[in-house]
């Protein structure tokens, strides 16, 4: 398997990648006004308004469209933010910036959302609707539940314990391996298991290694025993790394998306590669990996050491 690390702005580098060269995209862009990762003025996430942030992301995924295969998928993880136009420091509320995010906070300048104070902005859905308007098929909303959520100093709303993951496709029919991420059925009887109907084009494959059974009154239905189709709530613990990156995606989350969205030997892209978690997961699952980021090249290479089989420079086309 090969891993390609490209350093720079993904909006500039995506047009250089070959068309239809990627089977699935798994990414978590910088969240709006949450943290500043580099000193590069092109860094996404530092826009003055939510609308500008949404527009910037929409431009990125417009460029991704050309690179993605027609039967490919996009898995997009995004966090939300609250409006606080009356305070300095944007989403972090000024003085708390350094305490919450260290020196990598977004700074002490006002941002304008135009929303009432304390309003949840709904950024993941604003981005999702923008991509939908651009022609993407919004196939699923998945809740990434964090079993050990970070505490929040609030007493007038619940503490957030989840983020949003969207599954997009370019068309109604696309590659999706349901068996690869099938879950254990909560009750081991036919009604709780996934099934396959003979001659039904919409049927799902029986999970290999499971105990298949036939229902007496439906001999055309084959049940897969102790498994069921994946649900839309995924409980995956956050996972830090002993390096200078504040918010890595858990490798378990990336692996689940890659397993569902690609086959052995396919190519996985992360246009916001960050610490290289998606790349690490892809290569460990015997997929090729392409990552783009403004920074973190040394960190990515360090985390991929011992995982990748080879490093290669990607042949680009105009």
Phi and psi in degrees as a GROMACS rama.xvg file:
@    title "Ramachandran Plot"
@    xaxis  label "Phi"
@    yaxis  label "Psi"
@TYPE xy
-118.264  147.834  UNK-2
-122.876  130.062  UNK-3
-118.993  122.621  UNK-4
-110.009  120.371  UNK-5
-115.38  126.891  UNK-6
-101.905  121.324  UNK-7
150.813  -172.408  UNK-8
-78.2609  124.063  UNK-9
-62.2772  -25.8865  UNK-10
-67.9911  -24.7625  UNK-11
-91.5742  -30.7018  UNK-12
-90.3504  -30.0817  UNK-13
-57.8402  -40.1092  UNK-14
-64.8048  -13.3881  UNK-15
-88.6047  -11.0211  UNK-16
-80.3882  151.2  UNK-17
-62.2675  141.792  UNK-18
-64.5308  144.619  UNK-19
54.7568  36.2325  UNK-20
-100.462  -5.51021  UNK-21
-120.943  134.509  UNK-22
-85.7536  -39.3454  UNK-23
-146.654  148.688  UNK-24
-116.214  125.465  UNK-25
-125.578  116.889  UNK-26
-153.99  155.565  UNK-27
-135.642  94.7561  UNK-28
-64.9979  162.107  UNK-29
-56.553  135.747  UNK-30
-76.4626  152.915  UNK-31
-66.9477  124.345  UNK-32
56.1769  24.8417  UNK-33
-90.488  -42.4978  UNK-34
-160.666  148.605  UNK-35
-108.578  117.608  UNK-36
-91.0425  -29.8868  UNK-37
-136.497  175.584  UNK-38
-95.7018  5.84447  UNK-39
-74.9587  124.629  UNK-40
-65.5531  -13.3258  UNK-41
-83.2405  -5.03363  UNK-42
-58.9463  127.068  UNK-43
-76.1551  145.065  UNK-44
110.962  -11.4227  UNK-45
-101.899  12.8084  UNK-46
-61.9918  152.834  UNK-47
-73.6976  -24.8888  UNK-48
-134.815  156.435  UNK-49
-58.3139  -37.9722  UNK-50
-61.6545  -39.6853  UNK-51
-67.6396  -37.2254  UNK-52
-64.0053  -45.4725  UNK-53
-61.7804  -43.2381  UNK-54
-63.1629  -38.8467  UNK-55
-65.0067  -42.7119  UNK-56
-67.535  -39.3049  UNK-57
-60.0058  -37.0849  UNK-58
-66.2441  -38.661  UNK-59
-61.75  -46.7836  UNK-60
-79.1117  -17.4159  UNK-61
-66.0213  -38.4448  UNK-62
-71.3932  -31.753  UNK-63
-67.1878  -30.9402  UNK-64
-54.3202  -45.3345  UNK-65
-65.2073  -35.5172  UNK-66
-77.1013  -30.1136  UNK-67
-78.2288  140.235  UNK-68
-63.239  156.135  UNK-69
-63.8143  -27.6177  UNK-70
-99.551  18.4126  UNK-71
-87.6924  174.476  UNK-72
-134.344  156.69  UNK-73
-121.409  125.315  UNK-74
-110.881  113.824  UNK-75
-120.697  116.551  UNK-76
-101.871  126.294  UNK-77
-138.806  144.79  UNK-78
-103.262  163.222  UNK-79
-103.4  178.921  UNK-80
-149.942  164.272  UNK-81
-109.995  145.095  UNK-82
-76.8316  136.507  UNK-83
-153.012  59.5458  UNK-84
-62.5254  -21.3111  UNK-85
-82.2503  -8.58136  UNK-86
-114.477  161.952  UNK-87
-82.1623  152.822  UNK-88
94.9352  4.99678  UNK-89
65.227  -132.718  UNK-90
-66.5067  -16.7022  UNK-91
-97.5708  -9.13639  UNK-92
75.02  37.6135  UNK-93
76.7527  -107.434  UNK-94
-58.8858  -26.9793  UNK-95
-75.9969  -8.75498  UNK-96
-55.8694  -54.2589  UNK-97
-64.299  -39.204  UNK-98
-65.6395  -37.6967  UNK-99
-81.0793  -38.8351  UNK-100
-127.441  8.16531  UNK-101
66.2871  -155.575  UNK-102
-70.8695  -9.51161  UNK-103
-90.3293  17.8808  UNK-104
-70.6928  168.44  UNK-105
-79.7732  -0.0608368  UNK-106
96.5124  174.54  UNK-107
-111.086  61.0177  UNK-108
-126.502  149.325  UNK-109
-71.5807  149.24  UNK-110
-124.304  154.505  UNK-111
-120.557  119.901  UNK-112
-103.386  -23.7706  UNK-113
77.0107  8.55029  UNK-114
-105.184  157.562  UNK-115
-59.766  146.446  UNK-116
-53.858  142.263  UNK-117
76.7856  2.22927  UNK-118
-69.8142  133.499  UNK-119
-70.0716  124.701  UNK-120
-73.3991  -31.8113  UNK-121
77.565  34.9927  UNK-122
-59.805  -43.0586  UNK-123
-56.5705  -42.7647  UNK-124
-74.5337  -31.995  UNK-125
-61.9762  -42.1034  UNK-126
-66.7702  -42.6103  UNK-127
-60.4263  -42.8733  UNK-128
-67.2202  -35.3928  UNK-129
-64.5078  -41.2142  UNK-130
-68.8683  -37.6727  UNK-131
-62.5734  -42.4857  UNK-132
-62.7079  -27.7267  UNK-133
-83.5488  -2.80726  UNK-134
113.2  -7.15832  UNK-135
-68.8573  144.534  UNK-136
-88.7448  112.876  UNK-137
-81.8466  100.954  UNK-138
-89.9389  -34.0216  UNK-139
-159.249  144.026  UNK-140
-103.687  125.851  UNK-141
-116.612  134.149  UNK-142
-93.7749  116.66  UNK-143
-87.0039  101.968  UNK-144
-84.6188  129.442  UNK-145
-101.314  105.75  UNK-146
-58.9067  -32.8424  UNK-147
-117.516  72.7352  UNK-148
-69.5068  148.556  UNK-149
-66.4158  137.815  UNK-150
-68.0211  151.611  UNK-151
-127.085  141.633  UNK-152
-85.1293  65.0255  UNK-153
-128.793  149.19  UNK-154
-131.446  7.50864  UNK-155
-120.3  15.2098  UNK-156
-160.997  163.652  UNK-157
-68.7141  153.7  UNK-158
-73.5818  133.82  UNK-159
-69.3311  131.162  UNK-160
-132.461  25.3444  UNK-161
-154.521  162.412  UNK-162
-131.629  170.63  UNK-163
-105.668  137.906  UNK-164
-125.405  125.636  UNK-165
-107.676  142.245  UNK-166
-107.244  118.637  UNK-167
-115.173  153.585  UNK-168
-136.536  163.563  UNK-169
-85.8263  -20.993  UNK-170
-151.849  171.327  UNK-171
-65.6341  -30.2131  UNK-172
-109.591  127.162  UNK-173
-152.396  168.129  UNK-174
-78.0373  129.851  UNK-175
-152.749  119.02  UNK-176
-97.174  89.6659  UNK-177
-64.0543  -36.3517  UNK-178
-64.8282  -31.4829  UNK-179
-65.7356  -25.7773  UNK-180
-122.496  22.186  UNK-181
-59.5762  146.761  UNK-182
-106.178  160.503  UNK-183
-67.9868  132.437  UNK-184
-68.2118  140.01  UNK-185
-71.2083  -30.2176  UNK-186
-127.241  130.131  UNK-187
-87.9194  67.3342  UNK-188
-139.645  169.088  UNK-189
-58.2426  -37.5283  UNK-190
-66.6652  -21.831  UNK-191
-95.6686  -5.56859  UNK-192
-101.592  160.264  UNK-193
-75.2423  162.306  UNK-194
-145.592  169.146  UNK-195
-137.166  124.056  UNK-196
-96.6147  138.381  UNK-197
-65.7258  128.382  UNK-198
77.869  4.49966  UNK-199
-97.3699  117.101  UNK-200
-64.9663  -23.0357  UNK-201
-90.4506  4.88046  UNK-202
-68.4272  155.611  UNK-203
-109.206  148.457  UNK-204
-70.884  146.01  UNK-205
-70.0793  136.797  UNK-206
-67.4384  126.786  UNK-207
-57.3527  139.683  UNK-208
87.3175  -7.27639  UNK-209
-85.8719  164.602  UNK-210
-92.7558  107.707  UNK-211
-86.4055  143.109  UNK-212
-136.31  153.677  UNK-213
-104.53  141.533  UNK-214
-84.8452  139.759  UNK-215
-58.4701  -40.5473  UNK-216
-89.2607  -1.9412  UNK-217
-137.1  75.2274  UNK-218
-65.0089  -15.2262  UNK-219
-83.4394  -4.76995  UNK-220
-107.653  124.048  UNK-221
-110.975  117.693  UNK-222
-94.9975  147.141  UNK-223
-93.2576  16.5861  UNK-224
76.9175  -109.766  UNK-225
-93.2893  18.9442  UNK-226
-124.771  163.21  UNK-227
-143.665  163.905  UNK-228
-62.4946  142.999  UNK-229
-56.4713  139.439  UNK-230
-89.0243  176.279  UNK-231
-95.7519  10.3281  UNK-232
-119.221  117.752  UNK-233
-112.781  116.802  UNK-234
-91.718  105.636  UNK-235
-135.691  124.237  UNK-236
-70.2934  146.363  UNK-237
-66.8919  155.624  UNK-238
-143.593  110.619  UNK-239
-79.9966  168.84  UNK-240
-131.015  148.373  UNK-241
-79.3132  58.2402  UNK-242
-149.717  176.21  UNK-243
-84.1155  65.9219  UNK-244
-144.419  124.116  UNK-245
-81.1293  -26.1728  UNK-246
-142.06  66.7927  UNK-247
-74.3479  145.256  UNK-248
-68.6202  137.505  UNK-249
-61.6873  136.653  UNK-250
-61.4402  -32.7606  UNK-251
-62.8534  -34.1783  UNK-252
-69.7559  -45.0732  UNK-253
-62.1753  -41.8461  UNK-254
-61.592  -40.4384  UNK-255
-63.7653  -41.9578  UNK-256
-66.1672  -42.6764  UNK-257
-65.3067  -41.6184  UNK-258
-62.1579  -41.175  UNK-259
-75.1311  -30.389  UNK-260
-101.971  -0.476751  UNK-261
-151.741  165.886  UNK-262
-108.636  170.401  UNK-263
-56.8684  133.608  UNK-264
85.9709  -7.19011  UNK-265
-72.1797  170.665  UNK-266
-108.08  132.689  UNK-267
-112.573  134.911  UNK-268
-117.685  138.789  UNK-269
-128.582  105.097  UNK-270
-74.6932  -8.86911  UNK-271
-127.154  68.374  UNK-272
-67.9233  -25.3719  UNK-273
54.0133  -123.417  UNK-274
-81.9758  -0.86264  UNK-275
91.1802  17.3137  UNK-276
-61.0171  -46.8313  UNK-277
-61.2857  -40.7072  UNK-278
-64.2182  -43.6957  UNK-279
-61.0854  -44.8514  UNK-280
-64.884  -42.0813  UNK-281
-61.4518  -48.658  UNK-282
-67.6063  -36.8714  UNK-283
-65.624  -22.5235  UNK-284
-97.4483  13.6628  UNK-285
65.0635  44.1459  UNK-286
-117.54  153.683  UNK-287
-74.3604  151.111  UNK-288
-133.615  137.86  UNK-289
-127.388  125.933  UNK-290
-127.297  140.166  UNK-291
-125.535  136.568  UNK-292
-162.111  152.44  UNK-293
-70.8057  -28.2899  UNK-294
-140.678  -165.625  UNK-295
69.0249  18.1732  UNK-296
-60.3988  -43.2732  UNK-297
-67.1201  -39.9184  UNK-298
-64.9176  -43.0796  UNK-299
-59.7184  -47.6773  UNK-300
-62.6434  -38.5914  UNK-301
-65.8292  -41.9557  UNK-302
-73.7257  -25.1382  UNK-303
-87.3759  -10.2077  UNK-304
-61.5866  128.648  UNK-305
88.711  -8.92475  UNK-306
-104.682  -45.0965  UNK-307
-77.0008  153.756  UNK-308
-90.9269  -35.6344  UNK-309
-155.534  152.569  UNK-310
-108.6  139.555  UNK-311
-142.845  151.994  UNK-312
-87.2639  131.059  UNK-313
-76.8773  134.726  UNK-314
-76.1615  118.204  UNK-315
-103.265  153.426  UNK-316
-125.738  146.355  UNK-317
